[in-house]
């Protein structure tokens, strides 16, 4: 399912979200405006605000504050990307030079803080205690996920359970927030909020699983980043964890050393090991299982074109090639 057809369901709201973000991020400090204008121009799939809008519309098509909420989600996501790129010392994102590469780490981390604080200003203005509580708890867990990932870096003994623990906090939590808060915006029953909360977390896990598989199966042009960058950063993602379980002794030793050192000199050989152990197939199947769980969570949601869009979004996440 092409993403554009899903986006078309809330096309005007997505455009309004982009306009709202541009208006809300105006600052009297030129450097902030310059850096933010560059970040916005680099685009992105806008999956998280799309998730907010589809969820909110699935329960109430007469809402007024859904655009504000979608903008807040995107600001937090963008802030995490800025901080991620600094921690990972990344130079490329979405095929463009990273902000930290152009302006330096100091400016990038401070603008990331600016985005975080502005997002919470928007959330407070919603005057919805449930949503405020959802965001307050989630951002704390997201920060924990970042620290956990840092601890796991260069550790070839990272377990599959530990890996899932990281991605549930670091990536899936914001998907969960987008879906749950979209439902909470309509003051819906706990049953609906919990259903969307589960949808979001499962969707987010599926998204990250595919992301980690693509790191070993896509070119730089397709993915917008250097192939094997996770290995270069010493990140033991699921394709590597599974290959370590299934590989031969010499193959295991090679991968362990690569994770420890964070080097890609033997990337071609490691890609061959990943292929021979069917690690990408294992990762893709795990993503499909999560997407199926996400879709199952929608069974009690009222039938509408927006619920259909949420189902198609789960299908898109596991079928995407970049």
C-alpha positions as MATLAB code, in Angstrom:
seq = 'XXXXXXXXXXXXXXXXXXXXXXXXXXXXXXXXXXXXXXXXXXXXXXXXXXXXXXXXXXXXXXXXXXXXXXXXXXXXXXXXXXXXXXXXXXXXXXXXXXXXXXXXXXXXXXXXXXXXXXXXXXXXXXXXXXXXXXXXXXXXXXXXXXXXXXXXXXXXXXXXXXXXXXXXXXXXXXXXXXXXXXXXXXXXXXXXXXXXXXXXXXXXXXXXXXXXXXXXXXXXXXXXXXXXXXXXXXXXXXXXXXXXXXXXXXXXXXXXXXXXXXXXXXXXXXXXXXXXXXXXXXXXXXXXXXXXXXXXXXXXXXXXXXXXXXXXXXXXXXXXXX';
ca = [
       0.000    0.000    0.000;
       1.628    3.317   -1.131;
       2.053    5.797    1.711;
       0.658    8.641   -0.416;
      -2.767    6.989   -0.627;
      -2.874    6.656    3.161;
      -1.753   10.254    3.589;
      -4.497   11.408    1.221;
      -7.075   10.536    3.901;
      -5.801   13.423    6.026;
      -4.027   15.457    3.345;
      -5.344   18.843    4.446;
      -4.587   18.127    8.095;
      -1.001   17.129    7.249;
      -0.544   20.375    5.315;
      -2.027   22.276    8.255;
       0.401   20.468   10.580;
       3.376   21.583    8.490;
       2.100   25.172    8.456;
       1.455   25.053   12.186;
       5.003   23.799   12.846;
       6.505   26.572   10.712;
       4.485   29.209   12.558;
       5.138   27.806   16.037;
       8.899   27.472   15.588;
       9.579   31.089   14.768;
      12.256   32.446   17.080;
      13.954   35.792   17.581;
      17.279   33.952   17.354;
      18.399   33.634   13.686;
      20.457   30.459   14.198;
      17.422   28.588   15.557;
      15.333   29.654   12.552;
      18.089   28.728   10.101;
      18.658   25.285   11.568;
      14.959   24.451   11.926;
      14.204   25.620    8.378;
      16.893   23.241    7.125;
      15.551   20.314    9.172;
      11.999   20.830    7.904;
      13.201   21.138    4.300;
      14.867   17.717    4.555;
      11.409   16.187    4.796;
      10.584   12.764    6.180;
       7.660   10.366    6.046;
       5.724   12.145    8.831;
       4.529    8.720   10.048;
       3.967    9.833   13.644;
       1.806   12.898   12.928;
      -0.022   10.821   10.320;
      -0.742    8.280   13.047;
      -2.117   10.997   15.350;
      -4.406   12.362   12.652;
      -5.725    8.988   11.480;
      -6.421    7.884   15.058;
      -8.132   11.110   16.074;
     -10.288   11.102   12.933;
     -11.198    7.441   13.468;
     -13.029    8.493   16.637;
     -14.147   12.051   15.893;
     -14.070   13.800   12.523;
     -14.972   17.234   13.948;
     -11.850   17.782   16.064;
      -9.973   21.077   16.221;
      -6.842   20.306   18.270;
      -5.591   17.241   16.366;
      -3.227   19.367   14.249;
      -1.628   20.841   17.388;
      -1.114   17.334   18.768;
       0.333   16.049   15.491;
       2.757   18.987   15.455;
       3.881   18.277   19.021;
       4.600   14.645   18.148;
       6.659   15.654   15.124;
       8.648   18.202   17.147;
       9.571   15.577   19.741;
      10.504   13.117   17.014;
      12.683   15.715   15.299;
      14.384   16.553   18.597;
      15.231   12.873   19.142;
      16.706   12.681   15.637;
      18.926   15.687   16.316;
      20.179   14.114   19.530;
      20.569   10.687   17.873;
      22.760   12.115   15.140;
      25.000   13.771   17.715;
      25.364   10.599   19.803;
      26.006    8.497   16.675;
      28.234   11.148   15.079;
      26.136   10.780   11.929;
      26.833   12.853    8.827;
      23.882   11.755    6.676;
      20.130   11.471    7.252;
      17.439   11.064    4.592;
      20.139   11.599    1.992;
      21.043   15.029    3.398;
      23.881   16.243    5.590;
      22.921   16.163    9.257;
      22.457   19.387   11.213;
      25.332   18.502   13.539;
      27.623   18.020   10.533;
      26.770   21.499    9.229;
      26.340   23.550   12.423;
      28.158   21.427   14.995;
      27.044   19.411   18.003;
      26.533   22.369   20.317;
      23.976   24.127   18.114;
      22.195   20.869   17.269;
      21.740   19.688   20.850;
      20.465   23.085   21.963;
      17.993   23.349   19.088;
      16.868   19.822   19.975;
      16.163   21.092   23.487;
      14.278   24.038   21.978;
      12.072   21.634   19.994;
      11.378   19.527   23.086;
      10.359   22.540   25.149;
       8.185   23.994   22.389;
       6.460   20.625   21.972;
       5.507   20.592   25.648;
       4.209   24.144   25.396;
       1.832   22.882   22.701;
       0.829   19.870   24.772;
       0.065   21.996   27.837;
      -2.140   24.266   25.678;
      -4.288   21.245   24.799;
      -5.484   21.350   28.419;
      -5.916   17.572   28.508;
      -4.454   15.920   31.646;
      -4.527   12.445   30.079;
      -2.455   13.567   27.114;
      -0.031   15.496   29.315;
       0.477   12.407   31.464;
       1.013   10.212   28.392;
       3.726   12.520   27.064;
       5.445   13.065   30.422;
       5.831    9.338   31.045;
       6.789    8.543   27.467;
       9.583   11.093   27.051;
      11.215    9.747   30.196;
      11.126    6.196   28.802;
      12.463    7.387   25.445;
      15.454    8.909   27.223;
      15.974    5.607   29.045;
      15.943    3.808   25.716;
      18.684    6.074   24.403;
      20.852    5.329   27.424;
      20.162    1.598   27.154;
      21.187    1.618   23.509;
      24.387    3.419   24.430;
      25.138    0.727   27.039;
      24.514   -2.038   24.483;
      26.793   -0.501   21.865;
      29.869   -2.612   21.104;
      28.421   -5.447   23.191;
      28.110   -8.644   21.085;
      26.483  -10.407   24.041;
      23.360   -8.228   23.792;
      20.344  -10.529   23.920;
      17.262  -10.397   21.743;
      15.239   -9.472   24.843;
      17.571   -6.559   25.584;
      17.329   -5.434   21.964;
      13.526   -5.388   22.117;
      13.684   -3.531   25.418;
      15.615   -0.741   23.699;
      13.432   -0.396   20.615;
      10.219   -0.487   22.653;
      11.445    2.566   24.549;
      13.503    4.353   21.924;
      11.299    4.029   18.838;
       8.004    2.292   19.544;
       7.114    4.454   22.540;
       6.531    7.546   20.382;
       4.339    5.518   18.009;
       2.394    4.402   21.075;
       2.075    8.006   22.256;
       0.845    9.137   18.832;
      -1.889    6.505   18.707;
      -2.954    6.661   22.363;
      -2.993   10.452   22.556;
      -4.923   10.646   19.274;
      -7.633    8.581   20.941;
      -7.367   10.487   24.246;
      -7.919   13.767   22.389;
     -11.496   12.664   21.729;
     -12.097   11.759   25.420;
     -12.809    8.201   24.384;
     -13.226    5.254   26.731;
     -10.190    3.489   28.175;
     -11.026    0.494   25.979;
     -10.347    2.504   22.820;
      -7.269    4.232   24.241;
      -5.757    0.901   25.275;
      -6.512   -0.615   21.874;
      -4.737    2.262   20.123;
      -1.894    2.185   22.636;
      -1.251   -1.450   21.757;
      -1.603   -0.696   18.053;
       1.018    2.035   18.341;
       3.616    0.023   20.268;
       3.317   -2.961   17.907;
       3.486   -0.708   14.855;
       6.560    1.045   16.232;
       8.376   -2.232   16.922;
       7.578   -3.433   13.395;
       8.861   -0.144   11.976;
      12.196   -0.396   13.804;
      12.647   -4.063   12.896;
      12.319   -3.207    9.209;
      14.628   -0.224    9.684;
      17.283   -2.502   11.148;
      16.840   -5.043    8.352;
      17.137   -2.321    5.697;
      20.523   -1.326    7.108;
      21.863   -4.580    5.673;
      19.794   -4.728    2.501;
      19.505   -1.232    1.003;
      21.857    1.130   -0.723;
      22.724    4.564    0.621;
      20.559    6.165   -2.063;
      17.492    4.137   -1.076;
      17.889    4.455    2.680;
      19.399    7.923    2.928;
      22.293    6.712    5.040;
      25.421    4.640    4.627;
      24.808    0.890    4.430;
      26.070   -0.945    7.492;
      26.048    2.204    9.623;
      24.585    0.271   12.571;
      27.591   -2.049   12.479;
      29.968    0.904   12.218;
      28.356    2.311   15.363;
      28.675   -1.044   17.119;
      24.901   -1.511   17.407;
      23.909   -5.175   17.821;
      20.543   -5.097   16.034;
      18.354   -8.154   15.423;
      19.940   -9.226   12.093;
      23.331   -9.428   13.814;
      21.954  -11.002   16.998;
      20.274  -13.746   14.970;
      23.336  -14.280   12.746;
      25.423  -14.710   15.915;
      22.996  -17.436   17.049;
      22.989  -19.278   13.751;
      26.480  -18.710   12.367;
      29.494  -21.006   12.320;
      32.242  -20.465   14.924;
      34.501  -18.415   12.614;
      31.529  -16.371   11.396;
      30.457  -15.679   14.966;
      33.972  -14.559   15.876;
      34.086  -12.208   12.871;
      30.753  -10.568   13.754;
      31.627  -10.301   17.451;
      34.888   -8.531   16.617;
      33.121   -6.170   14.201;
      30.568   -5.203   16.869;
      33.260   -4.711   19.494;
      35.406   -2.534   17.231;
      32.583   -0.831   15.339;
      34.242   -1.348   11.982;
      32.956   -2.379    8.545;
      36.108   -3.650    6.849;
      34.494   -7.084    6.587;
      31.011   -5.785    5.746;
      30.682   -7.817    2.530;
      31.572  -11.017    4.381;
      29.175  -10.179    7.199;
      26.409   -9.441    4.677;
      27.017  -12.924    3.287;
      26.714  -14.428    6.773;
      23.487  -12.496    7.380;
      22.133  -13.859    4.109;
      23.239  -17.459    4.719;
      21.705  -17.503    8.203;
      18.490  -15.944    6.837;
      18.739  -13.260    9.498;
      16.908  -10.684    7.360;
      14.049  -13.126    6.777;
      13.878  -13.762   10.509;
      13.774  -10.012   11.210;
      11.151   -9.369    8.522;
       8.957  -12.161    9.863;
       9.223  -10.727   13.379;
       8.089   -7.361   11.953;
       5.136   -8.982   10.165;
       4.052  -10.648   13.413;
       4.090   -7.274   15.170;
       2.165   -5.627   12.342;
      -0.427   -8.406   12.580;
      -0.800   -7.741   16.322;
      -1.232   -4.035   15.556;
      -3.978   -4.797   13.037;
      -5.712   -7.116   15.508;
      -5.871   -4.216   17.970;
      -8.102   -2.348   15.524;
     -10.849   -4.991   15.619;
     -12.896   -3.117   18.239;
     -12.488    0.308   16.611;
     -15.517    1.714   14.738;
     -15.378    0.970   11.002;
     -14.337    3.963    8.862;
     -11.942    4.971    6.104;
      -9.550    6.100    8.855;
      -9.520    2.694   10.524;
      -8.836    1.227    7.078;
      -5.982    3.726    6.767;
      -4.521    2.548   10.078;
      -4.632   -1.039    8.856;
      -2.950   -0.040    5.596;
      -0.317    1.895    7.537;
       0.638   -1.300    9.380;
       0.896   -3.104    6.043;
       3.017   -0.298    4.577;
       5.454   -0.338    7.506;
       6.506   -3.934    6.818;
       6.513   -3.592    3.030;
       8.588   -0.423    2.757;
      11.979   -0.385    1.048;
      13.382    2.784    2.608;
];
